[in-house]
Amino acid sequence: MSEATRRRDLGGRAAVGQRMDEAQIWEQLEHQGEREPLITPGEARAAIPLLRREGSDAADELAARIARRLPAK
């Protein structure tokens, strides 16, 4: 079975254990269509004070990154 046939049978994905090159990865991402956000803006706003309450540097940095990405009200 040729590589092209094997990929077609896998829906364009590489076989398990087979490495994908960068072009193949971008091709997969482009063919995914509309992507849903992982969380809603409201969920992100609610997470910020919880992360800040944690008090660690990593939690503060994550809270700041989330806050920068939220649309202005």
C-alpha positions as CSV (number, residue, x, y, z in Angstrom):
1,M,0.0,0.0,0.0
2,S,1.4,3.4,-1.0
3,E,1.9,6.2,1.5
4,A,-0.8,8.3,-0.2
5,T,-3.3,5.4,-0.1
6,R,-2.5,4.8,3.6
7,R,-3.0,8.5,4.4
8,R,-6.2,8.6,2.4
9,D,-7.5,5.6,4.4
10,L,-6.7,7.4,7.6
11,G,-8.5,10.5,6.6
12,G,-5.3,12.3,5.7
13,R,-3.7,11.6,9.2
14,A,-0.4,9.9,9.6
15,A,-0.4,6.4,11.0
16,V,0.2,6.0,14.7
17,G,3.9,6.2,15.5
18,Q,4.6,8.0,12.2
19,R,5.9,11.5,12.4
20,M,4.2,14.3,10.6
21,D,6.2,17.1,9.0
22,E,5.3,20.7,9.5
23,A,3.4,21.0,6.2
24,Q,1.2,18.0,7.1
25,I,0.4,19.5,10.5
26,W,-0.6,22.9,8.9
27,E,-2.7,21.0,6.4
28,Q,-4.6,19.2,9.2
29,L,-5.2,22.5,11.0
30,E,-6.5,24.2,7.8
31,H,-9.0,21.4,7.1
32,Q,-10.5,21.4,10.6
33,G,-13.0,24.1,9.7
34,E,-14.6,26.4,12.3
35,R,-13.1,25.9,15.7
36,E,-15.0,26.4,18.9
37,P,-13.3,28.3,21.7
38,L,-12.2,26.2,24.7
39,I,-14.0,28.4,27.1
40,T,-16.5,31.3,26.8
41,P,-15.5,34.9,27.6
42,G,-17.6,34.7,30.7
43,E,-15.8,31.6,31.9
44,A,-12.5,33.3,31.2
45,R,-13.5,36.4,33.2
46,A,-14.6,34.1,36.1
47,A,-11.2,32.3,36.0
48,I,-9.1,35.4,36.4
49,P,-9.9,36.1,40.1
50,L,-9.7,32.5,40.9
51,L,-6.2,32.3,39.4
52,R,-5.1,35.5,41.2
53,R,-6.4,34.1,44.5
54,E,-4.0,31.1,43.9
55,G,-1.1,33.6,44.5
56,S,1.6,31.7,42.5
57,D,3.6,33.5,39.8
58,A,2.4,31.0,37.2
59,A,-1.3,31.6,38.1
60,D,-0.7,35.4,38.1
61,E,0.9,35.2,34.6
62,L,-1.9,33.0,33.3
63,A,-4.5,35.4,34.7
64,A,-2.7,38.3,33.0
65,R,-2.6,36.4,29.7
66,I,-6.2,35.6,29.8
67,A,-7.2,39.2,30.7
68,R,-5.2,40.6,27.8
69,R,-7.0,38.3,25.3
70,L,-10.5,39.2,26.5
71,P,-12.4,41.7,24.5
72,A,-13.0,45.1,26.2
73,K,-16.5,45.5,27.6
